[in-house]
Amino acid sequence: DVVLMDLKMPVMNGVEAIRELRAQGSSARIIVLTGSQETENVRGAREAGADAFVVKYPSASALADVILAAV
């Protein structure tokens, strides 16, 4: 299983969602789609259990490459 996670969401931010998934025992590979390279956001997501990062709006083939590399 693969989760494509945004860090900025209206109810729960992506870092919190990643923590919740991991706390519930999810073994899904989590790929963060982010519009920024802010170190704090990336570090928080990595510490929460994210497996990979992609700058938002990659080409379809670039996104497919990241997903295949994560699994």
Kinemage of the C-alpha trace (Angstrom):
@kinemage 1
@onewidth
@group {chain A} dominant
@subgroup {mainchain}
@vectorlist {calphas} color= white
{ca asp a 1} P 0.000 0.000 0.000
{ca val a 2} L 1.144 3.551 -0.784
{ca val a 3} L -0.186 6.798 0.674
{ca leu a 4} L 0.346 10.097 -1.146
{ca met a 5} L 0.214 12.670 1.667
{ca asp a 6} L -0.029 16.441 1.484
{ca leu a 7} L 1.391 18.303 4.476
{ca lys a 8} L -1.144 21.148 4.406
{ca met a 9} L -4.687 19.914 4.914
{ca pro a 10} L -7.718 21.663 6.446
{ca val a 11} L -8.484 19.484 9.494
{ca met a 12} L -5.302 17.601 10.348
{ca asn a 13} L -1.910 18.464 8.906
{ca gly a 14} L 0.103 15.825 7.098
{ca val a 15} L 2.648 15.312 9.873
{ca glu a 16} L -0.156 14.575 12.351
{ca ala a 17} L -1.820 12.240 9.845
{ca ile a 18} L 1.448 10.354 9.294
{ca arg a 19} L 1.919 9.989 13.058
{ca glu a 20} L -1.637 8.673 13.376
{ca leu a 21} L -1.158 6.153 10.576
{ca arg a 22} L 2.052 4.873 12.147
{ca ala a 23} L 0.493 4.781 15.638
{ca gln a 24} L -2.293 2.593 14.231
{ca gly a 25} L 0.322 0.220 12.863
{ca ser a 26} L 0.109 1.096 9.182
{ca ser a 27} L 2.978 -0.332 7.165
{ca ala a 28} L 1.959 1.600 4.046
{ca arg a 29} L 4.757 3.465 2.319
{ca ile a 30} L 4.066 7.183 2.785
{ca ile a 31} L 5.149 9.596 0.073
{ca val a 32} L 4.790 13.257 0.955
{ca leu a 33} L 3.761 15.666 -1.779
{ca thr a 34} L 4.975 19.090 -0.763
{ca gly a 35} L 5.043 22.518 -2.334
{ca ser a 36} L 7.919 23.636 -0.165
{ca gln a 37} L 11.308 22.440 0.877
{ca glu a 38} L 10.982 23.955 4.363
{ca thr a 39} L 13.348 21.983 6.535
{ca glu a 40} L 10.983 21.957 9.522
{ca asn a 41} L 8.117 20.399 7.542
{ca val a 42} L 10.324 17.821 5.852
{ca arg a 43} L 12.084 16.935 9.112
{ca gly a 44} L 8.754 16.607 10.956
{ca ala a 45} L 7.312 14.362 8.264
{ca arg a 46} L 10.445 12.213 8.170
{ca glu a 47} L 10.430 11.848 11.975
{ca ala a 48} L 6.726 10.953 11.861
{ca gly a 49} L 7.449 8.090 9.475
{ca ala a 50} L 7.332 9.384 5.897
{ca asp a 51} L 9.296 7.281 3.436
{ca ala a 52} L 9.838 9.686 0.526
{ca phe a 53} L 9.210 13.250 -0.641
{ca val a 54} L 8.137 14.711 -3.981
{ca val a 55} L 7.762 18.360 -4.904
{ca lys a 56} L 4.124 18.899 -5.887
{ca tyr a 57} L 3.022 18.563 -9.474
{ca pro a 58} L 5.709 16.243 -10.776
{ca ser a 59} L 5.254 14.643 -14.152
{ca ala a 60} L 3.318 11.406 -14.109
{ca ser a 61} L 6.438 9.404 -14.918
{ca ala a 62} L 8.461 11.107 -12.151
{ca leu a 63} L 5.721 10.369 -9.611
{ca ala a 64} L 5.515 6.766 -10.798
{ca asp a 65} L 9.286 6.429 -10.371
{ca val a 66} L 9.087 7.664 -6.762
{ca ile a 67} L 6.193 5.321 -5.962
{ca leu a 68} L 7.991 2.327 -7.467
{ca ala a 69} L 11.180 3.195 -5.578
{ca ala a 70} L 9.251 3.396 -2.291
{ca val a 71} L 7.670 -0.043 -2.534
